[in-house]
Amino acid sequence: MNGQKSFLDIDSIYPGRFTYSCFPKVLIFPEIVPRDKSKLIPIEKVGALIMLIANSAGIMVDKKIAVKQIEILKRLIYQTYSYQLLLGQDMYERPEDISEILSGIG
C-alpha cells in the first residue's frame, strides 16, 4: 500500500467472529522535542480525539467508513485517559527512566 494508512473493517471480513481482546485504558501520544527533560501532559478528550483523527489518514475518503471510524475513535477516547509524552534528551541518555515518567498514569 506504499506506506499509506487505510481502514480495515474486520467485522465485514470476518462477520460475527471479531471480539475485543483488550480494553485500552490509556492513550499516549509520543513526540520527540528539543528539551532536556521529558514530560507527561494530560490531554482532554476533545484534543485526544483530534489527534487520533489526524493520525487516521484516509478515513474521510468514504462517508460510510468515516462515520464508522469516528464512532470507534470516540468510543476509544471515552474509555481511556490520554497523555502527550514529550520525549527529551534524557530518554536518549537513560531510556530506562521511562517507567518513572509513566508511573503517574491512571
Phi, psi and omega per residue, in radians:
M1 nan 0.268 3.075
N2 1.009 0.592 3.107
G3 1.326 0.110 -3.136
Q4 -1.498 2.461 3.066
K5 -1.416 2.593 3.051
S6 -2.599 2.769 -3.127
F7 -1.444 2.335 3.095
L8 -2.107 1.936 -3.126
D9 -1.569 1.626 -3.075
I10 -1.030 -0.679 -3.101
D11 -1.100 -0.598 3.124
S12 -1.324 -0.451 3.118
I13 -1.407 -0.722 3.141
Y14 -2.178 1.267 -3.063
P15 -0.961 2.283 3.073
G16 1.252 0.041 -3.085
R17 -1.871 -0.247 -3.092
F18 -1.415 2.241 3.023
T19 -2.292 2.582 3.124
Y20 -1.208 2.283 -3.140
S21 -1.716 -0.286 3.095
C22 -2.684 2.791 3.109
F23 -2.163 1.740 -3.103
P24 -1.010 2.495 3.107
K25 -1.965 -0.359 -3.054
V26 -2.411 2.393 2.981
L27 -2.011 2.328 3.116
I28 -2.152 2.210 3.092
F29 -1.863 1.703 -3.100
P30 -1.394 2.586 3.083
E31 -2.615 2.235 3.084
I32 -1.418 2.230 -3.072
V33 -2.255 2.698 3.127
P34 -1.460 1.303 3.101
R35 -2.506 2.838 -3.088
D36 -1.294 -0.782 -3.012
K37 -1.992 2.412 3.089
S38 -1.287 2.739 -3.085
K39 -2.574 2.450 3.094
L40 -1.880 2.164 -3.063
I41 -2.137 2.183 3.063
P42 -1.114 2.530 3.114
I43 -2.087 2.354 3.069
E44 -1.196 2.749 -3.050
K45 -0.999 -0.711 -3.134
V46 -1.122 -0.765 3.115
G47 -1.101 -0.705 3.114
A48 -1.143 -0.700 3.105
L49 -1.086 -0.756 3.111
I50 -1.068 -0.732 3.131
M51 -1.147 -0.685 3.101
L52 -1.147 -0.750 3.130
I53 -1.098 -0.711 3.122
A54 -1.076 -0.505 3.139
N55 -1.650 0.102 3.136
S56 -1.875 1.103 -3.090
A57 -0.962 2.419 3.041
G58 1.522 -0.052 -3.086
I59 -1.282 -0.301 -3.114
M60 -1.585 0.131 -3.118
V61 -1.246 -0.757 -3.109
D62 -2.109 2.222 -3.045
K63 -1.044 -0.756 -3.140
K64 -1.088 -0.747 3.130
I65 -1.174 -0.735 -3.111
A66 -1.061 -0.788 -3.131
V67 -1.085 -0.788 3.128
K68 -1.110 -0.784 -3.113
Q69 -1.124 -0.746 3.133
I70 -1.125 -0.659 3.074
E71 -1.096 -0.710 3.109
I72 -1.136 -0.757 3.136
L73 -1.124 -0.700 3.109
K74 -1.108 -0.732 3.106
R75 -1.081 -0.735 3.112
L76 -1.076 -0.783 -3.122
I77 -1.096 -0.742 -3.075
Y78 -1.295 -0.252 3.103
Q79 -1.764 0.004 -3.060
T80 -2.207 2.877 2.905
Y81 -1.773 2.471 -3.089
S82 -2.091 2.507 -3.117
Y83 -2.448 2.578 2.945
Q84 -1.774 2.235 3.135
L85 -1.862 1.863 3.107
L86 -1.529 1.921 -3.058
L87 -1.630 2.013 -3.128
G88 -1.745 -2.971 -3.107
Q89 -1.025 -0.523 -3.123
D90 -1.048 -0.494 3.140
M91 -1.283 -0.448 3.042
Y92 -1.304 -0.657 -3.073
E93 -1.412 -0.640 -3.098
R94 -2.444 1.243 -3.094
P95 -1.051 -0.402 3.139
E96 -1.173 -0.294 -3.141
D97 -1.313 -0.075 -3.126
I98 -1.054 -0.580 3.138
S99 -1.105 -0.592 3.092
E100 -1.152 -0.726 3.124
I101 -1.143 -0.749 -3.085
L102 -1.376 -0.157 -3.104
S103 -1.148 -0.344 -3.132
G104 -1.498 0.083 -3.088
I105 -1.435 2.498 2.978
G106 1.806 nan nan
